[in-house]
Amino acid sequence: MSLLAVGVLASGRGSNLQAIIDACERGDLQAEVKIVISDQQDAYALERAKKHGINAYFVDIKNYPDKNAYEARVVELLQQHDVQLVCLAGYMRLAGATLLKAFSMQIINIHPSLLPVFPGLHAPHQAVEYGVKIAGCTVHFVDAGMDTGPVILQTAVPVLDDDAGDTLAERILEQEHLIYPQAITLYAEGKLKVQGRRVKISYLKSTLGNS
Ligand code: GRF
């Protein structure tokens, strides 16, 4: 099977990027990270990419007249690397029209909550403050909203009595590093079928004996 060409957009430390790279290198994920792009010059994600011989680019939005022009450059780089799936990994911008049009239903994201609760920033902290007992993480397709696209995979993480936002975030992150490569595997194998808001996973279908 040929490897799925993945492009990663990241704004920060890039631990999810690392999990994806590691899964590819172990052979657990039939994909190859072809390019990493960051909107932040000092993003550690760029260093991680370079350490693995992956092309890494900083694209400074300030050099472009508007978001569409900035995204046109991002799309150009992704297309130059023949990217088939774009993975947002701690990318701190909403996908705009230019990116969404170029990679329609080919962009996924990971978020540290059981969406649709706690979208946006600091989701584990929101979970602790709200007092929920179960938190978690979600991989979803990206649409124009903030963490609103169709859900691919979710994992629950219990909230402990002595949790602070940071301790919960750490335990959620461990699960993120597992489900993000799993979701990419399902995509690479063509097992995801999007029907409206629902993402059907074909292995579940056959396991459960549904038609
Ligand atoms: C993760 O918690 C991810 O769910 C969220 O941003 C964080 C990025 O962490 N979207 P990292 O840069 O992958 O370490």
Residues whose N, C-alpha, C, O or C-beta is under 5 A from the ligand:
A	BS01	GRF	G12 R13 G14 S15 N16 L17 A89 G90 I110 H111 P112
